[in-house]
Amino acid sequence: MVQREMLERVPATARKTILGDDSEDGSLLVVAIAGLTLVATILTFLFTPAYALPMLAVFVAVTAVGWVTYQAEIARLLTLVATVSTVLTVGFITAFLFSSAFPAFVEHGLGLLIIPEGQWFFGLDAVLPVDESYWNPSNDVYSLLPMMWATVIVTVIAIAVAGPLGLFGALFISEVASDRMREFIKPGVEILAGIPSIVYGFIGFQVLNGFIQTSFLDEERASLSPVSSSASWRCRRSSPSARTRCRASRRR
């Protein structure tokens, strides 16, 4: 009985979520057409990609018309689509990773997480592991420790380089740079902080690969520096002393 009542409430709840409390008569039709065209676009992209672009154009046209006539309802629909798409994307990626890694764990078990040689972790190979005793695909020898340990080493080095640079950059922006220079530098730092690290990696691999190998300036440090600089600048500007100096400069 309780489950039946819950199922009966689903359409009303979904309609309230998308259309809101004060929805007009035509809003349901516009939202339904936009939703159907979006589903049709996804299906055509998966099965017949050649027809995906026309369906996407239809969805954009319906959404544009709905945005003019029923902006609130279309905004709720787009927000719902963005939220569901994000959750589904993360879920599909997680499922793909687990499904791809499951055969390896079935074949090798927890041996992938065990140190094959006792002296490896405490020797020189811990910094740059190259020994074939724990990673030799030709002889069916695998281990996750080299990749995990290399990630730790790269992260520590990246933080050691990006941390001071970001802090000094934040101090320069907040304390040394003039207002005109700050207006020019700060948006650039924000843009660099918003660029995904994969973009820095692609540019570094394709363009700056040789320079990175010789000077140890990898994309992780390049992406961490703008983030740490921006965060430090915000913390510095929010301090009481900074606000006091700002008020004093305005009074002058």
SULVEN-V865711 format. One record per pair of residues at least 24 apart in sequence whose ideal C-beta (glycine too) atoms are under 8 Angstrom apart, sorted by the first residue. I is the first residue (numbers start at 0). J is the second residue. Records with the same first field share a line. If there is no record, write none. Layout:
I=J + J
This chain:
16=75 + 79
17=72 + 75 + 76 + 79
18=72 + 75
19=71 + 72 + 75
22=69 + 72
23=69
25=68 + 69
26=69 + 72
29=61 + 64 + 65 + 68 + 69 + 72 + 73
30=65 + 69 + 72 + 73 + 76
32=61
33=58 + 61 + 62 + 65 + 73 + 76
34=76
36=61
37=80
103=141
107=141
110=142
111=141 + 142 + 143
112=142 + 143 + 144
113=142
114=144
115=140 + 142
120=144
126=152
127=152
153=217 + 219
154=219
156=215 + 220
157=217 + 219 + 220 + 223
158=223
160=216 + 220 + 224
161=219 + 220 + 221 + 222 + 223 + 224 + 227
162=223 + 227
164=220 + 224 + 227 + 228
165=223 + 224 + 225 + 226 + 227 + 228 + 229 + 230 + 231
166=227 + 228 + 231
168=224 + 228 + 231 + 232
169=227 + 228 + 229 + 230 + 231 + 232 + 234 + 235
170=231 + 235
172=228 + 232
173=232 + 235 + 236 + 241
174=235
185=232
188=225 + 228 + 229 + 232
189=225 + 229
191=222 + 224 + 225
192=225 + 226 + 228 + 229
194=222
196=222
